[in-house]
Amino acid sequence: MKTIDLHCDVLWKMQRSKGAVDFLDGDLDANLEKLKAGNVMLQTFAIFVLPEVKVEEKFSVAMDQVHYFHKRVLGSNPHMKLIRDWTDIDKLQDGEIGALLSLEGVDAIGNDINKLTILHELGVRSIGLTWNNANLAADGILEERGAGLTSFGKEIVTFNNEHQMFTDVSHLSERSFWDVMEIAKYPIASHSNSKSICPNARNLTDVQAKVMFDRNAMVHVTFVTEFVKETGDVEIGDLIKHIDHFCSIGGIHNIGIGSDFDGITAKIGRLEDASMHPNLLNELLKYYTEEQVKGFAYQNFLDHRPV
């Protein structure tokens, strides 16, 4: 069974290592070898710039990650295909893997929305306004102030709407989340779990999740262990509890996967890298029909693309 994964931090690892990490078979959770073994049909690669990077260097760091995406992920591997148009996914041949760019936090563009045009031209198709911090667009979930979108943040959401791009709510403060839901045509949560199952600040409340489902928006469960279970070892069954709960509140057709591979150190047992996606799907098949599991794995996302 194929899998679509909406979030990984391969580019951050490659940029941090100054290109020393090899995408073909190097020390990555989601390298080419493991993506093939896990039957991944589409992998989203996040551009992520740490908050402590100097302001004047942020866009350069983001562009370094774009460079590694085009030269190392795509350029050296004919099996990897850039997804520029949402219908490009349908054109993938057997053995090919779609590669999608996302931006995790808009810190890198400062107050210059023209830089989004550059990133869009280079392949970015999903934008999260913040990481956990606050920036010129919005407050993140760990910003104590808890404010919402700024005028600049609303301008970015409008840009996303006009370019058929996702606006990712996964790291937003609750007030920012509600601001996005008022104006975004294509909201998505790329890597978030249920706060009812694990009360981590990064997870979605039932009210948030229900609104997403009512808007026919996707929520992608993540493998970040502290978002799955508060303490102790984490197993696949613990992650399935989040899927079960989202299904119970109306999300069975709106659930996907957003692993966060290469952005995490602690791993779920038997789900340590991209080659192990089948372990999750096989476990889900014990509780859900094949059609439902195909939905979680890839079909729900395909059904909710901004086509």
Secondary structure, 3 states (H helix, E strand, C coil): CCEEECCECHHHHHHHCCCCCCCCCCCCCCCHHHHHHCCEEEEEEEECCCCCCCHHHHHHHHHHHHHHHHHHHHCCCCCEEECCCHHHHHHCCCCCEEEEEEEECCHHHCCCCHHHHHHHHCCEEEEECCCCCCCCCCCECCCCCCCCCCHHHHHHHHHHHHCCCEEECCCECHHHHHHHHHHCCCEEECCCCECCCCCCCCCECHHHHHHHHHCCCEEEECCCHHHHCCCCCCCHHHHHHHHHHHHHCCCCCCEEECCCECCCCCCECCECCHHHHHHHHHHHCCCCCHHHHHHHHHHHHHHCCCC
